Every structure is written in C-alpha cells, then in structure tokens.
Amino acid sequence: MEVGHFNVARIQFSIVSSPIPQLAQLNNLETLDLSYNPLGLVPLPDWLSKMNLLKLRLAQTGLVGELPRWLSSLQLYELDLHSNRLNSSLQMILSESSVLRGGSSTGVKTGDEPLVHVPNGEDTAEGGAFGSTNKEIPVAELIATCKPKRNVGKPEWLTKAKAMVAYALPIVEGVPSTAKHWEGAKIEEMYSLRKRAIGGRVIKLSRPGLLTRDDMPLDTSMSGTISPSLANLSFLLVLDLSDLKELKGPIPLELGKLSHLTHLSLSANQLSGPIIPSTFRNLWKLQVLYLNQNHLSSPIPSLVIGSLKSLALLDLSENDLSGIIPSSMGKLAALKTLDLHVNNLSGATPPTIGTLKKLEELDLSRNLITGVIPQSIGELKKLDGFNVYQNRLTGRIPSSISKLVSLRDFLLYDNMLSGVLPESIGELSSIQRLDFANNKLSGKLPGSIGNLTNLTEIFFSNKNFMGQIPSSFRGLKNLQTLELSRNRLLGPIPPQLAEIVTLTAIDLSYNPLGLVTLPDWFSEMPLFKLGLAQTGLVGKLPAWLSFSFLSVLDL
C-alpha cells in the first residue's frame, strides 16, 4: 500500500508487532499511537525523525536504554513513554526540546519559549515535591498557557494547552472543570485558555496512588512525607496526593501559602497530627477538601472552617478527630457534601447545619454525638442522604423532616431516639431507605408510610412499635425488604402485602401476632426470606413451603 497517497492525521494501532511499517511519507500525520504493543523498539526507527508529529505515544513498547537525540528536534507537545525501561536520557530530550516541556519532582525545565513557563525556578518544588521517598515521583500533569511556535506543516495553533510527559505514570487527562476561570471553556480552544490561565505557571499536580489505565488498576503507592517545598508552586490550583498509602507525617504548614488552591486531596494515607488552623486559614478559594482516611487527631478548628466560604465538599471522615462539630459550619453556604463519619466527635449537632441550603450529603455516623436532631434539619431541601447512625442521639424525630423532599437515604439506627414516628414521615416523597432499627421509638406505625411509593427498604426492628401493620402499606409498590422484628405488633398481618410484587424479604419475628397458621397468601409472593419466629405459629406447616423460592425461613 502506498501510504503517501493518504491525508492521514492520526494513526492508532491496537495489535501490532515489530517491525513497524514505514510511515515517514505521511506528511500530515500528527498523532502516532503504538502503545501497549510488543514492538521491542531498540532503537527507535530513524524515519520517525522525518515526520511532523505533534503526539507520539510509545507506552509499554519495550523501549530500553538511551533515547535518540533527534527526538528533541521534533515539535512534540505530547510524548508518552511510560512503562518502558529508559534511563536519564529523557531529561536531555526535555531540556533540548523547544516546545515539549515535562518535569519530575526535581523541577520543570526552562527554555526560550516553553509551553510551561516557570521563570527562575520560582514555582518549582526544589529538592523534590515530596520528602524522603523510595520512588522517583514525576509531576503527572502540567497545564500550560504560552503560545507555541508556528511550524511549516503543523496547524497554525496547537489545539491543546498541555505539555504532558508520562514516564513513570499514566497521563492524567483533563483540566479541573470546577475552576471558575475555566467554566464554559473547551480544552481545544487554546487561545481562550491562554487568556484565562494564570501566568503560564504549573497549576495542577496530581499524583494519586491508585490509577486506572485501560481498565486495569495500577498501584503506584509510595512512602515518605509531604515536603514543605510544595509551597513554592504558588499558583497551584489542584493538589492530589491521595491513596499513596504510606505517606506519613503531618500536613505541612507551608501548604497554607497556596492561596490559589481550589482542590486539595490527601485522602487514604497515613497522615497524622492535628489540623492546624494556620495551614488552611488563607485557602479561601478552596472548593474541595479531602482529608479522609488518615490519622488526624484534633478538634475541627472553628475559625478556619468558617472562613472557607467557597468549600463545596468537605470530607474529614475516618480519622481520630474529637470535640464538637463547630457551629461555624453553618457559614459554608456553598457546601454540598459534609462527611465526618468514623471519628470521635461529641456534643450536639449544631442547629446552624440548617443554613446549608445547598447540602446534598450529610454523614455524621459512627461518632459520639449526643442531643437531639435539630428542627432546622428540615431546611435542607436538597438533602439526598442523612446518615447519623451509631451515635448517642436522644429525643424525637422532628416533624420538620417532612420538608426533606429530596431525601433518599434516612439512616438513624443504633441511637437512643424515643417517641412516636411523626405522621409527616409520609411526605418524604423521594425516600428509598428508612432504617430506624435499635432505638427506643414507640407508638403505632403511621399509615402515611404507605404513601412512600419509592421506598425499597424498611428497617424498624428492636423498637416498641405496637398495634397492627397498616393495610396502607399496600401502596409501597417498590418495597423489597420489610424488617419489623422484635416489636409489639399484633395480628392479623394485612393480606394486602401480597400486592407488593417487589417484596422479597419479610421479617416479623418476635412480635405477638397470634398467627396460629401460616397465611396461604404468602405462597403468592416471590419471597426468598421469611421470618416469623415466636409469632404464635402452631401445628403443621403448609405444603406450599416446599415449592417456594425461600432461602431463609425462620419459624
């Protein structure tokens, strides 16, 4: 085939082995992707030097040793060589290339007209972005703003404002879409990005410890400490050092100098020590803060929390935090997610929580929180999940919950709540899961629960509910699990439950139902679990049980 007769802009091979076909005649070829093929490229074919490529991807192709010097003469702005066995010649290629610039933890190279411009090393984390580590850690993505040189045979403008080198890590694609000055911008529109970005500086450093490449998880965990020299990246917007597993020590105070930071993720590490107010006080642009799954131990600093007015997601879960939930949380008007589960927080839930009008997820579970659920909780009309299980809550469930029209998960189990269920519970039109098990609730089951047509699970066991199961439960057309064991419920069981075709699990054990015999209408249901222990059954079991789909039968 005469390849020179085709006007091809991109070639990607999925399964190919050595030798590579001669492609130098494809003068218009911009992208060549040979990654993940057993090419055994030792050395790289010289005909590649005659091409007008912008992107060259040779990840995991068997490259070994030195790279040819002609590679630096190509006008590449994306070069992917990761998962090969290369030596330090890569740094030579980067330093000599007039367009391509990449970097490692030791800094970013500077040239006459680099795509990523860091003058005088001002924004370079000198000495390494991390402290003592056992691996070389490259900067996974550098987003740039300078206009590249024009070249004969190349498009007048390069279409992506990126310089990326994947040497030890896969490339992290994309830009932080939540950065306000990029809202509505397309990555292909380089010129508009150039105007909006911040002075051509490094603005994103993403080095998560668990990445996915071609549907295969890659564990790139590391050990060491976070170096204070990261503060030299003063225009950083995104810092992601999550899932590194063995990253230890405190959060450096110097991170507080990153005043442009909008996203900070340090989750799933071994970080310890307190949350020091001065570290976060000046991060007033912060929108996302992940500090979960560490060993941080201190109260949540009240003054700092109140000053993070742009914060939309706050996750401090699975730490060793203590003290109260500060009332200043109510000042976080942009907050959509508040996750504090699995800590040692105590005291009452502050009523100021009700001022967070944008809140969608609230998880305070598995703490030592006391007091009542504040009436102000009803003001959270966008709340999707309300999880406060396994605490020490007392008092009644407030009637204001009827305003939670977006609520889908309402999990209050393992507390000390008392009183009756408010009739207004039937106004939770979006609810899917109700779990109030192991409390001290009493009274009759509200018939209004039958209005909850989206409800799939009810867990009301270990309480003091009395009276009969309302026949209105027939309206629960999506119900799958009905768990009402260990109450004081009386018979008969309403036969209307057989109308719920989705119901597959019923547990009414340890209730004085006075059944005597097993109702035949149970045979019409697609049950796999049926619990009727200590409900008064006597005599023989019906023959239909042997033909049922039951896998769990407790009599």
N, C-alpha and C positions, 0 to 999 in steps of 0.2 A: 504494500500500500504506500502510495506517495503522500506522506503526511504533510508535506509543504503546500499541498493544494487546499488545505482546510484552514478556515479562520477560527481557530480554537482559542478560547480564553481560559479554560480550566480543564485539567485532566486529573481524575482521581482513580487509582487502581485499587480494587478490593482484594484480588488474589493474583499475585504475580511473583515469579522468582527470577533470579539472575539468569541471563543478562538483561538489562533494561534496553528496550528498543531505542534507536537513535531518534531523538525528538528535537534536535537543535534547529531544524528547518521550520518549526512552529514559531514564527517571529512574534505572533500576537499572544502567545501563551503567557498568562500572568500567574496562574496557580498550578503547582505540581505537587500532588499529594501521593506519596508512596508508602506512607506509614503502615506499620504492622504487617510487613511482608518480609520473608526471609531472603533478602537480597544479597547479604554478605558484601556490603559496599566497601571494599578495601582495595584501592582508594575510590573516592568519588569520581565518576566519569568526567573527563576534561571538557566534554561537549556542553556540560551544564554552564560553563563559564561564558559561553557564547549566546546565552539566552537572555531575554528581557523579563525575567521573573520578578514578581513582587512578593510572592509567598512560596516558600519551599518547606515541605513537611516530610521529614525522613525519620520520624519517631520509630524506634524499635525495628530498625532495618539491618542491624548487625554492624553498624559503624564502629571502628576500633581505631584508637590512637590519634594521630595528628589529622587536622583538617587542612585542606589546601589553602594557600594564601589568596588564590584568586576568588575565594568565597567572599572576601571583604570588598571586592570590586563590584559585586552585584548590588543593585539598588533595592535590596530586600527591605521590607518593613515587617515581615513576619517570618521567623525561622524556628521550626520545631524539630529539635534533635534529642528529645528526652528518651530515656530508656535505651541508650547506647553506651558504649564504653569509650568515652572520649577523655582526653587529658586537658591540660590547661590551655591548649591552643584556641579554645573557644574565646577566651578573654582577648587574645590577639585579634581575632576576627571582629569582635565587638569594638575594640579600640580603633581599628583602621577603617571600619565601615562609615561612610559619610551620612547614611540615612538610618541604618539599623542601630539601635542602642538597647541594650538589655542590662541586667545587673544581678548581682548576688548580694548577700548580706554585707559584703565589704564595700558596697557603694555602687554608684552609677557613673559610667564613663562620660566624659565631656568632649565635644568636638566643635568644629567651626559652626555647623548648623544642625545640631542634633534634633531628632524628633522629641526626645525627652531632654529638657534643658535644666540642669541643676548647677547654677553658677557657683564656682569656688567651693563646691562641696557643701554648700550651706545646708542643703536638705538631705544630706547623706548621713545614714547612721554609721558613723565611723567606728571601726573596731568590731563591726558586726551588729546586726539588728537584734541579736539575742546574745545572752551571756555565754557561759561555757556550754557548748553543745557537742554532741558526738556525730553530727552530720553537717555537711555544708548546706546552708539554707538559702536558696535563691529567692529574690523577690518574684512572686508568681505573676504579677501583672503590673505594668507601668503604663499609665494612660497619659498621652502627650498632647500638646497643643500647637507646636510650631509647624509652619507650612514647609513641606519637604521641597527639595529641588525638583525642577522640571527636567524631564529626560526625554530624548528622542525615542519614540516607540512606546512610551509609557502614557497613561492617561494624564491629562493636564493637572488634575488634582488626585492624589491618593484618596481613596474613599473611606478609609477608617482612621480615626485619630488614635492609633495604638502602635506601640512598639512592644512586641512580645517575644521573649525567648523562653522556650520550655526545655530546660537542660536536665534538671532532676525532678521536675514536677510537670504535670499536665498544665496547659494554659487555662486560666480561669476566664471564661468568656464574659462579655457584657460590661456595662458600666452601672454604678449604683443608681438605679432608676428613681430612688426616692430623694436624691439630692435636688434641692429646689431649683437651682440654676440650670438643671438639665431637664426639667419637666417638659414633656412635649417634644423634645429634640430626638431626631433619629441619628443613630450612630453613623450612618452613611453620610450625613450632612456635616462634613468635616469643618467647613468654614464657620458654620454657626457654633459648633462646639469650640472652635478656637477662640471665638469671641467670648464665650461664656465661661470657659475654664479659668483656672486661677494661675496665671503667670507661667504656664508650662512646667509646673512642679509635679513631683510624684504625689498622687492623691489617693492611691489605693494600694494597700499591702495586704494580700490575702494569702495566708499560709495555713489552711486548715489541715488537721491531721488525718482526715478521712475524706478521700476524694473518690469520684466515680469516673471511670473512663471506659467508654464502650460497654456500659452495663456491668463493669467489673469494679468492685470496690478496691481501692488502694489504700493500704495503711501506711501513712507517712509520718507516724508519730515520732516525737523527739523528746530529749530530756534537756534540762538546763533551766535558766532563769530568764526573765524578760529584761533586756538591757535598757537602762535609762537613756541610752543614746538614740532610741527610737524617737525621743522628743525632738531630735534635730530635723525630723521630717515634718516641719512646722505647718505645711499646707495639707497634711493628710486628712482625707475625708473618711476613709474606711480602713479599719484595722481589725483583721480577723485572724486570731491565733487559737481557734477552737479545736477541740478534740486531739490535742497533742499528747494527752495522757500523762506524761511525765514532766510537764512544765511546772516548776515549783517556785516557792518563794513568794514574796509579797507583790502586790501591784505597785510598780514604781511611782513615786510621787511625781516624777517628771512628766508622766503622761498627761498631767493637768495642763501642760503647756500647749497641747494640741487643740487649740481653740476652734479650729475649723471642723473638728471631728463630728461626724453625724452617725456613724455606725461603729460600735466597739463590741467585739465578741471575744471573750476569753473563756468560754464555757468548756466543760468537760476536761479539766486539767487538775493539777494538784496544788493550786494556788492557796496560800494561807495568809493569816494575819487579818487585821481589821480593814474595813472600808474607811479610809482616811478622808475626811471632808475636803482637804486641800487638793486631793487628786482629781476630784470631779467638779469642784465649785465653779470653775471657769469654762466648763464644757457645755455652755448654754445652747449650742446648736445640736446637741446630741439628740437623735431620734430613736435609736435602737441601742439598748444596753443589755448584753448577755453576760452575766457573771455566774450563771448556774452551774451546778455540779463541780464545786470546788470545796475548799475547807475554810472559807472566810468566816471569821468569828468576831462579831461586834454588834452593837445596835445599828439599826438603819439610821444614818445621820439625817436628822430632821431638816436642817437648814439647807443641806445640799440637795435633797430630794425636791424641796420646794422651789429651787432655782432652775431645775431642768425643765423649763417651760415647753420645750419642743418635743419632749420624750413621748413616743407613741407606743414603745414596747419596753417593758422593764421585767427582766427575769432574774431573780435572785434565789431561785429555788435550789433545794438540795445543797445547802450549806450548813453552817453552825451559827447562824445569826440569832441574836437574842434581843430581849427588850420588847417594846411595844411597836405597833405599826404607827408611824408618826401621822398626826393629823394633817401635816403639810402635804401628804399625798393628794389631798383634795385640790391642790394648786396645779396639778398636772393635767391641764384642760385638754391636751391632745392625746392623752393616754388611751390606748385601745386594748392593751393586754397588761395585766398585773399578775405575776406569778411568783408567789412566795412559799410554795408548798415545801414540806420537809425541812423545817427549821425548828428553832426553839423559841419562836415568838410567843409572847404572852400579852395579857391585858385585853381590853375590849376592841372590837372593830370600830374604828373612828367613824362617826356619822358623816364626816366630810367626804367619805367614799361616794356618797350620793351626788356629789357635784361633778363627778367624772362622766359627763353626758355622752362621751364617745366610747366608753368602756364596753368591750365585747367579751372579754375573757377575764374572770376573777377566780383565782385559785389560791386559797388560804389553807388548804387541807394539811393535815398531819403536823399541826403545831400544838401550842398550849393555850390557845385563845379562849378567853372566858367572856362572860357577859352575854348580852342579847344580840340578835340580828337587828341592826338599826332600821327604823321605819324608812329612812332615807334611801334604802336599797331599791325601793320602788321607782326611784327617779332614773334608774339605769335602763332606759327603754331599748337600748341596743344590745343589752347583755345577752350573750348566747350561752355561756357556761358559768354556773355559780357553784363552785366546789369548796365547801368548808367542812368536809367530813373529817372525823377523827380529831376533834378538838374537845373543848370543855364548855361548849355553849349551853346556856340555860334560857329559860323564858319561852315565850310563844313564837310561833312562826308569824311574822307580821302580815296583816291583811293587805298591806301595800304591795305584796308580791303580784297582785292581780295586774299591775301595770307593766310587768315584765313580758311584754307581748312577743319579744324575740327569743325568749329563753327556751333552750332545748334540753340542757342537762342541769338538773337541780339535785345536787348530792349533799345530803345533810347527815348521813349515817354516822353512828358511833359518837354521839354527843349526849347531852342531858336535857334536850328540849322537852317541854311539857305543854299541857293544854290541848285544846282541840284543833283539828285542821280547819282553817278558815274556809268558808263556802266559796270565797273568791279564788280558791285554787283552780276552780273550773274555768277561769278566764285566761289561763296560760295557754293560749291558742297554738303556740308553736312547740310546746313541750313534748319531748320524746322519752326522757328518763326521769323518773321520780324515785329517789332512794332515801327513805327516812328511817331505815332499819336501826334497831338498837338505840332508841331514845325512850322517853317517858311520855309519849303522846297518848292521848286517851279520847274517849267520846266515840261518836258514830262516824263512819266513813261518809264524807259528803257525797250526796248524789250528783253534785255538779261535776265530779270527776268524769262522769260519763260523757261530758261534752268534749273531752280532750281527744279528738279524733286522730291526732298524730302520735299519741302516746304508744310506745312499744314495750316499756318495762315499768313495772310497779314493784317496789320492794318495801313493804310495810311490816316486816316481821319484828318480833320481840318488843311489842308495844302493848298497850292496854285498850286497843280498839274493841268496841262492843257492838251489839246489835247485829243486824243482818247485812250481808253483802248486797248493795243496792242493785236492783234489776236494771237501773240506768247504765250499768257497766256494759250492757249490750252495745252501746254506742261506740265502744273502744275498738273500732274496726281494724286498727293496725296493731293491736296488743299482741305481744308474743310471750311475755312472761308475767304471771300474776303470783306474787310471793306474799302471802298474808299469814304465814305460820306464827304460832306462839302468841296469839291474841285471845280475846274472849268472844269471838264471833259465834253467832247462833245460826242454826239451820232454819229453813232449808237453803241449800245452795241454789241460786237462781238458774233455772234451765236455760235462760236467755244467753248464758255464756257460750252455749253451743253454737250460737250465731256468729261468733268471732272466729272466722275461718283461719286466721293467722295465729291463733293461740296454741302454743305447743308445750308450754310448761305451766303447771298449776301446783302450788304447794299451800295447802290449807291445814297442815298438820298442827296438832296440839291446840285445837280450838274445840269447844264443846258443841259441835254441830249436831250431835244426836242423829247421825246418818242411818244407823241400823243396817241398811243395804246400800250397795253402790249404785247410784243412779244410772240407768241404761243410756241416757243421752250422752254420757262420757264416750260411749263407743262411736259416736258420730264425729268426734273431734280428732285432729291429727296430732295427738299428744305423744311426746317422747318422754315427758316427765310428769308423774302424778304423785303427790304427797298427801296422804290422808291418815297419817299415823295419829292414834289417840283422838279420833273424831267420833267414836261411838260405834264403829262397824262391828257387826257380829254375824255369825253364820257362814254360809258358803259364799265363795267368790263367783261372779258370773262367768259363763263360758266365753263371752266375747273378749275377755282379757288375754286369752291365749292367741287371739288373732289380731291383736292391736300392734301398734308400732312402738310401744313403750320400751324404753331402755332403762328408765329409772322408775321403780314402783316402790313407794314406801307406805306400807299399811300397818 
